[in-house]
Amino acid sequence: MTGGKHFVTDPKTLVRDSLHGLTLANPHLSFDEQQKVIFVKDLADLRKKQATLFCGGGSGHEPAHAGFVGHGMLTSAVSGHVFASPTSSQVLSCLRRVYSEEHGTLVVIKNYTGDVLNFGRAVERFKSERVNHGKPLPKVATVVVDDDVGVVNPNDDDEGGVGRRGLAGTVLVYKAAGACAAGGGSLEQVKANAEYVISHTFTIGCALNAASVPGTGLPRSLQDNEVEIGMGIHNEPGFETKELQPANVLIPSLVDHIVNSAQFKSVCSGTGRVLLMVNNLGATSNLEMGLVTKLAAEAVQARGFALDRTFTGTYMTGLAMPGVSISLLVLPEDESERNSPLALIDQPAYCPGWVNKSVVADAGSTDECAKGPVVQIKPEGDPAWEKAISEAYDNVVDVESQVTHLDQLMGDGDCGQVLLSGATAIREAAQNTQLPLNDPPAALASISSIVEDAMGGTSGIIYCLFLDGLAQQLSHLNANDNGSLTPKLWGKAMLGALDTLYQYTTARPGHRTLIDALHPFAQLLAETGDLSAALDAASKGADATADMQPKRGRAVYVQQKERSADAGAVGLVAVLKGIVKSLQ
């Protein structure tokens, strides 16, 4: 086995410590530390009002199951060791605690051998001790969740292969059952709603790797280019390991596996209405989860199913497993019947693991407002501008590798490419007569928009803010045509543009940024109108950054290993050299 890094004090106490932390963050919960049982703090009153229900299993699947304890969902949850069922004595303790004499209790069990045996024995022990003490048989009902279709082939019958496991669909089971109980439903009604969701929910998962277990490490590893279909939430091997495909191929194939399974087809003929749940198995970024959700929803709809609800989030994990699972709940065909499970799932629940959906009426489109006012520009060429843009582009091409190297020393290494991307986009716009070069303020505003799209990042927005400020300054100075511009006027406008930029950045001369080149250029140009002298000042400013201590940007966090100038300042000087050359 290979190792894995974890935040652990002692693997033996990790589960209890974690559950204790859960109660500290959620004051509506209480904790039986000895039995590792979480329960609602007002349990004594709640079991007089409604049927109660609980679930449980091995730890490592958080937020399941303790994270779903709260009004509207589970009354309690019992936890075993990591990836190990709680003992029957733990389950029995939980059942004794939550049992409602008047309304009864539902026990939700995931279909794993250890869970079925331990929960089953606990229920039988509870029945025996009640009878042995002269009490009637308790009103206890059990359901077993087996939503997994990743352990059966599409053509397997119900008796073929290994048993179907309980996966993320379990959360939908106790969401519907919990809402029914909270609404005053009888134990029979609570169980019936749970059974409907169980028999109509189908789940498949995939993972990019197994999960490292605290105290034991990583049991096995996939290659970087592999994905495993059907990997279980306890690191159980899936039914297929294959080359990792693009997400827009992989995710629809998972949906196909569900809808083509015999189990799914037994309750859904052709098309129908479904609820989609996309579950994070523990270590998939939220960014990727958004993509997976989009692709899964599109795949469901493309196969002829109407999507009534879509849920996405972290519901049942395999520790920090990099993977996802997809669940489809087939809804009743009859509209009046369909509203029942949807209404139960839509009901608010008050627990840390469930995010209630906000329902807001559509008040109409605001698309036109988002577009802003329409700006009419008339593209027109100008030889002087075009020459300056071309010379600046050529200079950026020449220094790109140098700027990239400098940025690799102190940053993330993209400064050269980002600058070249911006210069390329501006040159192409000028060559294609897409800029109003006869109108300096409008030309600069257009160039700023191009820079924003082409460059991005911090350097891009700094250029944009400066160009926006420069356009405003030229308009303020009534420099609306090229004939009215002088070097001194440009310098004065640049100083004003720097004031605009300084409203949004604390970078100043001496901080080892492109400001060390830009500020002296603008200042000297405003004072003297001498382009060559201003360029020389900018070059000296950029060179001086080699001896400066970084005070802004990523370079602040990087230890300077060799004397080097700031990449942004060097890149800016290349642009300025091209412009000055074109004007001489």
Order of alpha helices (4+ residues) and beta strands (2+ residues): alpha-beta-beta-alpha-beta-beta-alpha-beta-alpha-beta-alpha-alpha-beta-beta-beta-alpha-alpha-beta-alpha-beta-beta-alpha-alpha-alpha-alpha-alpha-alpha-alpha-alpha-alpha-alpha
